[in-house]
Amino acid sequence: MKKLRVGVIGGGVGRIHIEAYQALPADVELVALCDANETRLQEVADRYRVPHRFTDYRELVAAGLVEAVSIALPNSLHTPVSVAALEAGLHVLCEKPLAESAAAGQKIVEAAAKSTAKFMICFNRRYRPDVRWIRQAIDTGLLGQVYQVHAGWLRETGIPGGTGWFANKQIAGGGPLIDLGVHMLDLVLWLLSYPQPRTVSGDVQANFGPRELKTWHSYGAGTRGSFEVEDSASAFIRLAGGASLFLETSWASHAKPGLDDFFVTVRGTHGTVELYVPNYAWENTLTFYTEINGGPVTVRPHVVGQPADHFEAVADFVACIKTDSPPTATAADGLTVMQIIEAIYQSAANQREVVF
């Protein structure tokens, strides 16, 4: 088979995309890397033996060297780079979130609709085996009618350090809601087959970041600069079909030292399933509650996973291209998530519910 030639734009988070492509069979070839930081570009390209190197994404897109790209850049760059790649006929795998705003994300949706190339957003948490178990439990009716979901991602000390763009409202679009909450929103919506939001009521707080407390120094050195986003958020969301979602997320809180856990509890008329993932764990994360013969029963499904959800997302992206199949995580999915996130910010600012 003809080799699929790919490139990665962004040498930070993009490294895991590089490793994922290089772990695939020989019919995929990583040939190009782009990063605006010349030093990092050369270091990463040398480490992974990437032959073609660019500091300007426009040069990579126009070079004719690749048929597909991964985009792993700050949020505000997702739209211009994705649109340029799609207009050049390149398939795109873009890191979450879709963009820094719904308006910017809409431009990607429109470009993807006009292009013959495929656009997929990297909602990699969908590929966890425990998450897939929950999806199957819902689809097969094991839970009955789902009526309530509680989901979140909470950190004790986890405000990103590094160069500071995570705390810059214009570049990032927000704080933990758009960084971590975006994963949880997609997980819940995907588990429920992406119902449309009906109403959103939200609140955001910034209690630690402005005081330069609880920064995740291991994320990278450097001065963070001004803190312009929230460090915690919560929301109540009504969904089409009758289910509701309570969402909470934080970069910082007074909690168990080292807390960096995410969770989803799905309550149905026949049973409840809890996913609890402490510090990116891959085993013993599921609990299922139901009744048998009139008595309560607790089941701990044995689902074995591997820390490779990014690898699975990249492999899925390549498979969509090879088989000419629709992407599993679409630009429309990403836009729905962004619309909910913006509604949470709007509700918090106006102190009232947002009706879709």
Secondary structure, DSSP 8 states (H G I E B T S, - for coil): ---EEEEEE-SSTHHHHHHHHHHS-TTEEEEEEE-S-HHHHHHHHHHHT--EEESSHHHHHHSS--SEEEE-S-GGGHHHHHHHHHHTT-EEEEESSS-SSHHHHHHHHHHHHH-SS-EEEE-GGGG-HHHHHHHHHHHTTTT-SEEEEEEEEEESB-EE-TTSGGG-HHHHSSSHHHHTHHHHHHHHHHHTT---EEEEEEEEE-SSGGGT-SEEGGG--S------S-SEEEEEEEETTS-EEEEEEESB-SSSTT-EEEEEEEEESS-EEEEEEETT--SS-EEEEEEETTEEEEE-------S-HHHHHHHHHHHHHHHT---SS-HHHHHHHHHHHHHHHHHHHHTS-EE-
